[in-house]
Amino acid sequence: MVSEAQRRVVYTDGACSGNPGPGGWAWVEPDGEAAFGGAEETTNQRMELQAALEAVKALPGPLHIVSDSTYVVNCFRDEWWKGWLKRGWKNSQKKPVANQDLWEPLIELYQERDVTFEWVKGHSGDKWNDRADELAVAGRDAAAGNAPAPAADDVEDSQGAAADTQPRRIAVIGHRPPEMGGYGANPTADRVLATMTEVLKAKATMFDAVEVLTGLGLGAEQLAAQAALDAGVSFVAVLAFPDPAAKWPKASQERFDELLDLAADVVVVGKAVPKSAAEAGKAFGRRDKWLQANADEAIAVFDGQHSGVGAQVRSFEAAFADDVWVIQP
C-alpha cells in the first residue's frame, strides 16, 4: 500500500466563460511540471474533468489529485462510477451519464492506476489551486482568441500578475411553487424569472464575473438557475444532501437533472440522505449556512407573509445586511 507521502501530488482546475463557452483546463505539480489547454465551446464541468484526465495521462506512478471540483472528486469519493458501470453508463434516473466521453477514459485509468482524489476550496488562498486556476484561465483565454497560448512557465503565478477575478457570488432562496402560482408555467413565475434575470444582468455589468448559488429546489431556486442561463452567467448547484430530487415526480426529476448538467459546479453539503422531515430541515439549515459563508449577497423571492420563508430571509439579512434583494412574487 502506497502512503500518501509517496504519491505524486498534482493540482487540477478548469475554467469556462459562459456555460457553454470557451474554456480551459490545467494541471500543476507543486514546484514541478505543469500543462494547460482549452476548447472553444465547452462547459466548466468538462474542463474540470479534462484537467484530471490530462494529469493522469501525463504523470506516471501513484498520483494524488487535488481539485476544487466536487463533480470530479465526489465521483471517486462516493463511488458514483461503480453505479454507472453497473447500469451501463446510466445515472440513478436511468439517463445517459453526462460527459461520458471524458469520464470513461478517466475511470479506466483510475481502475488501472493508483490514484486518489482530494477536494480543496477554490479561491481560498491555496497557492497551487490558485496557480492551476491561473493556467486554466490562460487556456480559456487562448481558446477564446483573446491571447496566444503561452508556455506554462510564461504565465504569471500568484506572486506576479493578479489571478483571475473571483466571481461575485449571489445566493438565491425563496418560495416553492404553491406561493408562486403553481407547479406549471404561470404568469407569477414568469414575472419572477424576468425580474431575477434583469437583476443578474445588471450585476454582470457591475462585476467582472457573477456566479449564482442555488439549491435547485422547486420554485425560486430552479428559477434562479434559469435566470442565470438567461442572463449569461454561471450557476453552482449547492445541494443540502445527495439526490434531493429522488422522491419528486418524474417530470420534476427530469428538470432537476437537466439543470444539474448545466451547472458550472455541484456542491453537496451533507453526505447523508435525511430519514425524516426533521433531519431534512437541519440539512437545509446547514446548506443555508454554507450559502451565507460562501456568497457575497442574496436574492430572496418572498411575499412578506410566509413564516418559514420569512425566517430564512431574516437569517440571510443578518448575514448580508443590505445585500439582500427581495423580489415579491
N, C-alpha and C positions, 0 to 999 in steps of 0.2 A: 504493500500500500504506500503510495507516494504521499509524503507530508505536504502541507500547504507551502511550507518554506522551500520545497524543492520544485515547485511549479513555476513555470514562466508566466509572469503577470502581464496582461495586456488590457488596456482600456479601449472601449469601443464607443462610437457615438454616431448618430445620424442627424441630419438637418434637412428641412424642407421649407420652401417658401410657397405657401398655399398647400392644399391637400385635396387633389394632387397639384403638383407644380414642380419646378426644378429642385433637385435635392442632392445632398452629398453624404458620403459615408467616410469614416476614418477609424483607424486603429493606431494606437501608440503604446510602445513599451516605455516604462519609466527610465529615462536616461538611455534609451536604446533606439531601436528601429521604429519607423512609422510609415504609414501609407494612407492615401485617400483617393477618392474618385467621386463621380457623380452621374446623374442621369437628368435628361431634360424634362421628363414628365414622370413623376413618381409620387410616393407618399412617405410620410415620416416613418411609419412602421416598416416599410420596405427598406428604407435606408438604415434603420437600426439593425434589421436582420442582415442586410448586405454587409454591414460592418463586422458583425460577429462571424459571418461565413468567410469573409476575406481573411480575417485574422486566423481562423482555424486552418484554412488552406495554406496560408503563408508560413506559419510558425510551427515547427516540429516539437515533439516531446509533450510531456504533461503541461496543460495550459489552464490558467485561471483567468477568466474573462470578467472584467468589471464594467458594468453598463448601467446607465440611468434609465433604461427602458424596462418597465415591468412586463411589457409584452414579450420581450425576449427572455428575461430572467425567470419569470413565473412559469413559462413553458417547461423549463427543466426542473425548477424547484418543486412545482406542483405536479409534474409529470403529465402535462396535457398531451404530450406527444404519444404516450402509450395508448391513450384512448383514441387518438386519431388513427394510429396504425391498426388498432383492433377493429375500428369501424370503417376501414378502407378509405382513410382521408376524409372522413365526415366529422363535423363537430357534434356537440351534445344535442343540437337541434336537428341533426341528420342533414346538415347542409355542407357543401364542399368547404374545406378549410381554406380561408383566405391566404394568399401568398404561398401556396403550396410549392411553387417553383423554387422558392428560396428555402422554405422550411425543410423540404425533402432532402436536399444535399447536406444541409447543416445537421439534421438529425442523423443521417447516415454516418457522417464524420464523428458525431458525438458518440454513437454506438461503437465505433471503431477505435476512438481515441480516449485518452484520459483527460476530460475537460470538466471544469467546474465553473459555476457562474455566481456572481455576487452583484447585488444592486447597490448603487450609490445615488444619493440625491443629486440631481442636476443643478447647476448654477449655485452650488452651496460652498464654493471656495476650495473644492478639491482640485489640486494643481493639475493632475493628469486627466481628470474628467474635463476640466476646462480646456486643456490642450487638445484633447480629442475633439471637443466641440469646435475649437478654432479651425482645425483641419477639415472637419466635416463642412463647416461654413465655407471654407475656401473651395472645397469640391462643389458645393452647391452653386457658389457664385460663378465658378468656371463653367458649370453646366448651363447656367442661365445666360452665359455670354457676357457677363459683367466684368470678367477678368480672365486673362490667360491662366491656365493651370500651372502654378509654380511647383517646384520640388518641395517636399515636406520640410526640408531644412530651411527653406526660404520663407516659410510662413512664420510671422512674428508669434512668439509664445506670450504667456501672460505677463512676462517681465518687459515685453515690448509694447506693441500696439494693443489697444483695448480690445477685449474679447467682444464677440457678438452681443449686442444689447439684449439683456434679459427682458422677456416679454412682460407687458402689463397684464397681470392675471386677474380675471374677473369671474368670481363665483356667481352662479345663478341658482336661486331657490324659489320656492313658492307653491302655489296651489296645484292640486291634482285636477283631473278633468271635471268632476262634479261641479266645482266652483268656476269652471272656465267654459261653460256651455255644453259640456258632454264629452264623450269619448271619441266621437267622429269629428270630421271637419265642420266648423261652425264660425259664424262671424266674430264671436268673442275671442276665440283662439287666434283667428286671423288678425285681429287688431293687435293682440299682444305680440304676435310674431312680427308684425310690421314695425311696431314701436321698438321692440328689442333689437331688430335689425338696424334701425336708424341710430339707436344708441351706440351699437358696436361699430357702425360705420364712422360715427363721429369720433369715437375713441381711437379708431385706426388712423385718423388724421392727426391726433394729438400725440401718439406714441409710435416709436419705430416698429414695434411688434405688439400684437394683442393676442391673448390666449384665453379662451373661455374654459372654466372648470365646471363640469356638470355631472350630476349623479345619474343622468339618463332615466330618471323616473318618469312615469307618465305625467303629462301636463307640462308645467313650466320648464322642467329640466330637459325634456326632449325638444320643446320649442327653442330652448337655448342652443342646442346643437344645430338645429336647422337654421336659426338666426345667424350663428357663426358661419355656416356654409354660405348663406345668402350674402353675408357681409364680406366674405372673402378672408376670414380669419380662422385660425385653427382652434380646435377644442380638444380637451382632455377628458376622458370618461373617468370619474372618480367614484368607484363602486364601494358601497358600505361593506359588502361581502361577496363571495363568488356567485355568479349567475343569479342576480336578483330577479330576473325575469322568468325563472324556471316554472313558476306556477301561474303565469299570466296566460290569457287566451292566446291562441296560436297567432293571430294577426298582430297582436301586441308584441309577442316574442320576435316575430319576423322584423318588425320595425326596430326593435331594440338591437337585434343582430346587425341590421343594415347600418344603423348609426355607429355601433361599436366598431365596425370595419372601417368607418370613415374617420374615426378618432385619431388624432396625432399620437396619442399615447393612452394607455389604460393603467390606472392605479387601483388596486384592490386594498382597501384599508384594513379589513379584517379577514383572517383566513377561514374562520368557522362560519358555517351557514346557521343562522338562528333557528332554534327549535320552538320558539314561542313568540307571541306578539311583544312581550316584554323584552326579550332578548333582541328582537328586531329594532325596537325603539332605542335601545342602548347602542346598537350597531350604527344606526343613523346618527345618533348623537356624536359618536366617535368620528363618523365621516364629516359631520359639520365642524368639529374641532380641527380636523385636518384641513378643511377648506379655509377656515379662519386663519390657520397658521401659515398657509401657503399662498393665499390670494392677496391681492393689493386692495381690492374693493369688491362690491357685490351688487347684483341686480336682484330685487325681490318682487315677485308678482304677488300682490297682496290686496285684498278687497277692504282691508281695515276692520274686518269683523271676525273672521275665523280665528278662534282662540289658539288652536295648535300652530297654525302658520304665524300668528301674531307673536307667539313666544319665540319661534325660530327667528323671525325678523328682528326682534329685540336683541337676541343674542348676537346677531351679526352687526347690528347697530352699535352694540357695546364694543365689538371688536374693531369696527372700521369707522366709528363716529359718523362724520358727514359723508363718507364714501359709500353710501348705500342708496342706489337708485330704486325707487318704488314705482312699479307700474301697476295701475289699477285695472283689473280685467273688466 
